Amino acid sequence: MTGILSNQQLLILCESAIAAAQKAGESINSFDRKKLQQVYKHSGSSAASQIVTEVDIRCEQIIRVYLQSLSSKLNIAFIGEESISKYPILAKQRFESPYFWCVDPLDGTLAYTQNRSGYAVSIALIDRSGRPLIGVVYDPLDKATYHAIAGFGSFIGSDVVSHRWRQRDLTPDALTFFSDEGFQSHKSFDVVIEKLESIASAEGLGEVCVVFGSGAVMNAVQTLNYQHACYLKLPKLAEGGGSIWDFAATACLAMQHNAWVSDVYGAPLSLNRKGSLFMNKEGVLFASNKALGYRIISALSSLAMV
């Protein structure tokens, strides 16, 4: 079957993705972290992207099993971070099917291995053009489920009939900048902070509050929780800067949340481009509202990106 998915099919697929994410989250929480066997990947450049554990592998298998039946019937490919890392040739399946699942079974692995918050399960359904149709994020620590379906909106709760996800006024007098921990050592870090401080001043906000420690998925989710917040990754030459599975689900959440998501130049994220699964050439920007997104893109335009 290769036709356009109906709204009813999208709802059923989302329900299955939610169940898969929650089951994987239960597996994550049940694992004895003292027994973690860490293996080092040969892709990416940061410590977070190089660490993979048997938990990641087991959780991807759980998700694959949950989605397999519906995927076969609807001709949906499966692109998982761990299986692609081991068998890169599988990545081409996203160009051979009308839709594909884009799965990060445990984003924020470094946070998980260090026994702190900031990790999550991420599942997205993407069409061949790169448009996110479903986004599901499960936070195993808080047992919180976030999901979105194109045309339906974004929700928080354990199933597809959950209540609408609204932003909370958690830091009304500040612009909150969620950042990868490694960005502190970036040559442009201080300049970015200065530019964000200028934006905060123009918005009548008192300060820029920088928050480190989460993986890419939870950084984006937390940005969407606030009325004045952002998360960004600048472009770089080296392969890395996050991959499509880091941003596919949260891109759907942001789009259906009426927030901002783009590369740092303002173009839509390229979630199914040929040549690379990484986002290093364009960077990534999430902002809690569109006006803030425009301001940040304008402020970054004078920055030497690479």
C-alpha positions, 0 to 999 in steps of 0.5 A: 500500500503506497497511498496518502495516509488518512487522518485515521491512519495517522491517529492509529500510527501515532497511538502505536508510536506512543505505546512503543516509546513508553515501552522503550522508556520502561525498559530504560528505567528498568536497566541497572546502570551499573551494568551498562556496557558502553561501546563507542561509535565511529560517527560524530565527534562529541562524547554524547554522539560516540557513546552507545549502550546495550540499552539503546540497542534493546530499546530500538528493537522494542520500538521496531517490533511495536511498529512492524505490523502497521509498517509492513501494511502501509509500506513504511520504512524504519530508520533507527539510529543504532541499526543505521550506525551498524548497517549504513546501507539501510539509510537508503530505505527512506528514499524507497518508501513513501514514509519512514519512521525516524527513531532515536531509542535513547537520545541523551545517552550521556545524561542517562549514563551519568544518572541525570535528567535530559534523556528521552525516546524519540519517534517520528514519521516522515514522508519522502519529501522530508515533512514530519507527520508524527512526532512522539517524545517520551521522557522516562524520568518524568514519565511525560509523553509529548506527541503531535500529528500534522494538522491536529496539534501538539499534546501532552499525555499518554494517548492520542486523546490527551489534552493540548500542550500549552506553554508555561510561563516558567521564567517570565523575566528571562530568555532561557537558552537551552544549550548542549554542554559542549557549546560552552567551549565553542569559539562563538559561545560568548558572541551568541550569548551577547546577541541573545542578551540584546534580544532579551533587552529588546523584548523587555526581559531581564536576563539570559538564563543558560541551561546545560545538560540535556540531549538534543531532544529534551533541549528542544522539548524544554524550549517549547515549554517556555514562552521565551526560550531557544535552542540552537546548534551552529553549523560546523565543517565536521560531520555531526551537529545532530542527526535527523533522528535528533530533530525529526520528532521535535520538529513535528512538535514545534510545527504543531505547537505554533513555535519556530523550527528551522536551520540557522538561516531560516530554512526548513530543516532538511529531514530527508536529504541525500548525502548525509544524515547529519545537520552540521552544514545548516545548524538547527534553531528551535524557538518558543515563538516565531517572532523570537525565531526571526529575531535570532536568525537576524542576529546570527546573520552577521556571525561567521558560522563555520 
